[in-house]
Amino acid sequence: MGLSDWIWLAGGALWVLGLALLLATVSMAHYYARVAGERTWDRLRLPGSQLALTIGGSLFLAGLVFSSGSLWEKVIWGLCAIALITWAIRSRRGPGAMGEGGR
């Protein structure tokens, strides 16, 4: 197995792991929302769920970067990953960080 095969394999493992984390987070949020009589979306807005969704999405997109064939695909998936991480960091700072209600 060459180095490119190992990179492709690692990329495949990353996106599968990221997708599994995303699906598990949504599933657990749905379960706990049903038990508590809430909406699933309200559970997904909790900070712990947001963190798990961000990590899962980042792993998924990183895996797509490594397993993509052409350069333009790598650039698009990389930009999506950067946008997701930037959004997560800015949303963790609070409403003032997004330009809402700041001084």
N, C-alpha and C positions, 0 to 999 in steps of 0.2 A: 504494500500500500504506500503510495506516494504522499507527500506532504499535502497536496491539494485534496486528496481523498480524506485525510484526517480533518482538514479545515471544513470540508463539506459535511462530514459526519458530526463535528462539533456544532456547526450551524444548525443542522437538523435536530440535534438534541436540545439546543437552546430554544428553538421555536416550539418544539413539542412541550418542553417544560413550561415555557411561558404560557402557552395555550391551556395546559392543564391547570396552572395556577389561576388563570382567568376564569375558567369554567368552575373550579372548586370554590372560588370566592363568590361567584354569582349563585351557585347552588347553596352554599351555606347561608348567604344573605336571604335567599328565598325561604329556606327552612326556618330560620330564626324569625323572619317576618311573619310567616304563617302561624308559628307558635305564639307570638306576641300579638297577633291580630293587626299587624302593621302592613304597609306597602313595602315591597321589595326595594323599590327605588330609595325609600327613606333609609333602609339598612345599608345600601350601597353608598350613601353619602356620608356615612360615618368615617372618621379618620383612619381607622384600621382597615376598613374595606378599600378606601381610596389608596392607601399605601400598597396593599396587595394588588390592586388593579394596575397601579403604576409599575410595580416591579414585574408583574406578569406581562404587561404590554411591552415594557422595555426588553425583557428577555425574548419575547416573540419577535419584535422588530430587529433585535440584534441577530437572532438566528436567521432571519430573512436576509440581512446584510451579508452574512457569511455564506449562505447557501445560494445566493443569487448568481446568475451567470454573467450578465453584462454589467458594465460600469454604470449605465444610467439607472438600472434597477437598484444597485447598491447605493447610489446617491439618493434616490427617492426614499428608500427604506431608512437610510441614515438620517435624512432630514425629518422624516416622521418620528423617529426615535428622539431626536433632539427637541422637536416640538413638544412631544409628550413629556419629556423630563423637564423642560422649561415650564410648561403649564403646571406640572406638579409642584415644582419649587415655588413658583409665584402664587399658587393657590394656597400653599401651606403658610405663607406669610400673612394671610388675612386679606380682608376686603380692601384695605388701603393700598396694598401692593398692586392691585389691578387698576388703580385709578378711580376707584369708587369711594367717595366720601373722605378722601385724603385731604391734607392741608393745602 
